[in-house]
Amino acid sequence: MGEVEETPPFTDIVNGALEFAIPVAHKMGARAVEVRRGFAATTVPVAGNGNHFGVMYAGVLFTVAEILGGAIAVATFDNSAFYPLVKDLRIFFRKPAKTDVRAAATLSEAEIARITEEAAERGKSDFALRAVVTDANGVMVAETEGLYQLRAHGE
């Protein structure tokens, strides 16, 4: 019997991509902690990511939420045919973050089906993604509303 090569978990794939494709996010310490079809969660430490007010820098909060669109796409869509990109992202700061944070976002099965069908027909499909960023105590520190696009390679 030949050995069966296992596919790395999506979390490992996303973390590898952060290290090599988005090194600034990797240097912040942003990490995927859970990635599966229609769901992604990421974290980033407060250590090394503070600002002059003694709380987490706003750009770090933006980054930990923005990378969710790519993480979900890796686990949900055909990466050999499509890639994700961010078209727009709005962030709403709710409370200062004084601890490590976690960002999470979900795409419903109905939305996944719509995106998959539209991308197959048109070569691209826009989708909205809402994320919530919480601190270590579960307090919401930010929310984002992103517009992403799944686009065929070569488009």
N, C-alpha and C positions, 0 to 999 in steps of 0.2 A: 504494500500500500504506500502510495506517495503521501508526502506531508501536505496538508491543506494549509495554505497561507491565510491567516486571519486578517481581516480588515481592522485597522486600529479604531478604537472608539471615536465617535465624532468629537468628543472633548479633546482628545489627543490631536486630531487633525486641525481643529481650530487653534489650539495653543501653538502648534507648529507653524501655522500660517501667521499668527500674530508675531512670532519670533522673527520670521524671515520676510514677510510681506508688509507688516506694519510695525517695524522695530520700535517706534516711539511708544506705541501702546504696550509693547512687551517691556520696555524699560521702565514704564510707570508701574509695572507689576500687574497689569490687567491680565486676567486668566479666565478662561471658560471653566465653569465648575459642573455644568450639566448641559448637555446638548443632545436633543433627540428630535424626531419628526415634530415640527410645529412648536417647539419650545427651546429656549436657551436662557441660561443664567450665567452671569459673569461677575467677577469680583475685582476689587482693586484695594490695596492697602492704603491707609492714611499716612503711614510712615514714608517720608520722602516725597509726598504729594500735597504738602501744605502750602498755604499762602501767607501773606503778611498779617492776616487776621487770626492765624492759628487754627484754621479749619481747612478742609480739603479744597484745593483749587478748582474753580468752576470748569476748566477745560478737562480735568480728569473725570469729573462727573459726566460731562458730555461724552467723553470717549468710552467709558465703561458701558454706557447705554447705546451709543451708536454702533458698536461692533456686534450687537445682537442681531442686526439684520443679516449680516454675512454669516454668522454662526447658524442661525435658523436655516438659511438657504443651503448651507453645506449638508445639513442633516435631512433636508426635506425635498430638494429638487435634484434633477440630473445634472451634476456638476460637469460631466463630460460634454454637455450640450449648452449649458447656461451658466452665467455668473451673475452675482448680485452687485448693485451699486446703490449708493445713497444719492437721492436727488434733493432732499430737503430734510431738515430736522430742527424742530423747535424744542427748546428745553424750558421747563418751568421749575425754578428753584423754590423749594418749599421750606426747608430748614437747613441751617449750617450742618455739615457733616464733620463730626469730630472723631469718628471711628472708621474702620474699614467699611466699605459699602458693597452691596450686592444689587445688581440690575437684573431684571427678568422680563421676558416678553413671550407672548403666545400667538400663534396663528391657528385659527379653527380649521377643521377638516374641510368645511365648505369653502373657505377662502383659499386653502391650498389647492383644491380642485379647480377653482376659478382661475387662479394664477397659472397653474399647469396647462390648462386648456388654452387660455389666451396666449401664453408664451409659445405654445406649439403652433398655433394658428398665425400669429403676428410676428413672432421672433422676439417679443418682449411683452412684459406685463408689469404694470405699476401695482404696488400694494402698500397699504398703510400698516404701520406697526407702532403700537403704544407700549412704552416701557415704564416700569416703576423702579426707582432706585431707593433702597432702604439702608439705614445704618445697622450696626450690630445689635441694636435694641429693637429692630423692626420698625423704626420711625421712618416715614417717607421723607426723604430729603430732596428728591427731584422726580419729575415725570417728563417723558419725552413723547412727542408725536413725530414720527418719521415717515417720509415718503421714500420708498425704495423701488428699485426696478430689477426684475429678473430679465436678463438680456441674453440672447443667443450669442455664442462666440462668433466673431466676424461681423456683428451688427455695429 
